[in-house]
Amino acid sequence: MFAAYTRGEASRVDSESLWRKDGVGLPVEYGATPILKDGAIVGAVISFTDITARVRREQMFRGRVQRAR
């Protein structure tokens, strides 16, 4: 997110966690895209996706692979 706002670089990250108000971590994927006006960075658009289900599936798969070995 910082790179989008300061350097004008778009990015996509799927290894972050956000924290809910109740203190529980939430795995997220996000995309950050800078907003430019007359060549200057004036902001950034950030979109978050909850990837809890995907993370659980990946953990289950890794567990099955380990047990199979």
LINSUL-V440577 format. One record per pair of residues at least 12 apart in sequence whose ideal C-beta (glycine too) atoms are under 8 Angstrom apart, sorted by the first residue. I is the first residue (numbers start at 0). GAP is how many residues later the second one is. D is the distance in Angstrom with one decimal. If there is no record, write none. Layout:
BEGIN
I_GAP_D, I_GAP_D
END
This chain:
BEGIN
0_29_7.2, 0_31_4.7, 0_43_6.6, 0_45_5.7, 2_29_7.2, 3_28_3.8, 3_29_6.1, 3_30_4.6, 3_40_4.2, 3_42_7.5, 4_27_7.8, 4_29_6.6, 4_36_6.4, 4_38_7.1, 4_39_4.5, 5_35_7.3, 7_26_4.5, 7_28_6.7, 7_33_5.1, 8_25_7.1, 9_21_7.4, 9_22_6.5, 9_23_4.7, 9_24_6.6, 10_20_7.2, 10_21_5.1, 11_17_7.2, 11_18_7.4, 11_19_4.8, 11_20_7.8, 12_16_6.8, 12_17_5.7, 12_19_7.8, 13_15_4.0, 13_37_6.5, 15_12_5.5, 15_13_7.7, 15_14_6.5, 17_30_7.0, 25_24_6.2, 25_26_6.7, 26_23_7.5, 26_24_5.1, 26_25_5.7, 26_28_4.7, 27_20_4.9, 27_21_6.4, 27_22_6.1, 27_23_6.2, 28_19_7.4, 28_20_4.7, 28_22_5.0, 29_16_5.9, 29_17_6.4, 29_18_4.8, 29_19_7.1, 30_15_7.2, 30_16_5.1, 31_12_5.6, 31_13_7.4, 31_14_5.0, 32_12_4.9, 32_13_8.0
END
